[in-house]
């Protein structure tokens, strides 16, 4: 069963995962997609309590759609 990710501080399911993309500063050309939302080390945050951390620190990591281990 797939479970929803939740905040480790307040257990809210209103959490976000952040995608980071790198560009060359002088040309604006794409360098690479450095962090995708399904990566364990992507930044995570909680709207209700303001917690910030990493994707793999969220409750149910490994059981959710985005934390699913293959």
C-alpha positions as CSV (number, residue, x, y, z in Angstrom):
1,X,0.0,0.0,0.0
2,X,1.2,3.5,-0.9
3,X,1.1,5.9,2.0
4,X,1.3,9.7,2.0
5,X,4.4,11.5,3.0
6,X,4.1,13.5,6.3
7,X,6.1,15.9,8.4
8,X,8.2,14.3,11.1
9,X,7.4,17.2,13.5
10,X,3.6,17.7,13.2
11,X,2.5,14.7,11.0
12,X,0.9,17.0,8.5
13,X,0.6,15.7,4.9
14,X,1.0,19.3,3.6
15,X,4.6,18.9,2.7
16,X,6.6,19.9,-0.4
17,X,9.6,18.6,-2.3
18,X,11.9,21.0,-4.1
19,X,13.5,20.5,-7.5
20,X,16.8,22.2,-8.1
21,X,18.1,22.9,-11.6
22,X,21.5,24.4,-12.4
23,X,22.1,26.9,-15.2
24,X,25.2,28.6,-16.5
25,X,25.2,32.1,-15.0
26,X,26.5,34.0,-18.1
27,X,24.5,32.2,-20.8
28,X,21.4,30.8,-19.1
29,X,22.1,27.4,-20.7
30,X,21.0,24.4,-18.8
31,X,23.9,22.7,-17.0
32,X,22.0,19.7,-15.4
33,X,19.1,18.7,-13.3
34,X,20.9,18.4,-10.0
35,X,18.1,17.3,-7.7
36,X,14.7,15.8,-8.7
37,X,11.8,15.5,-6.3
38,X,12.1,11.7,-6.0
39,X,15.7,11.9,-4.9
40,X,16.3,11.1,-1.2
41,X,18.3,14.3,-0.7
42,X,15.8,16.7,-2.2
43,X,14.8,19.5,0.1
44,X,11.5,19.1,1.9
45,X,9.3,21.5,3.9
46,X,6.1,21.6,5.8
47,X,3.5,24.4,5.3
48,X,1.8,24.2,8.7
49,X,4.8,24.1,11.1
50,X,7.6,25.4,8.9
51,X,9.8,22.3,9.3
52,X,12.6,22.0,6.7
53,X,14.8,19.0,5.9
54,X,15.3,16.3,3.3
55,X,12.9,14.0,1.5
56,X,14.2,10.9,3.3
57,X,13.4,12.5,6.7
58,X,9.7,12.6,5.9
59,X,7.4,10.1,7.6
60,X,6.5,7.2,5.3
61,X,9.6,7.7,3.1
62,X,10.0,4.4,1.2
63,X,6.3,3.7,1.3
64,X,5.0,6.7,-0.7
65,X,4.9,7.2,-4.4
66,X,7.9,9.6,-4.4
67,X,9.9,7.7,-1.8
68,X,9.2,4.3,-3.4
69,X,12.4,2.2,-3.4
70,X,12.9,0.2,-6.5
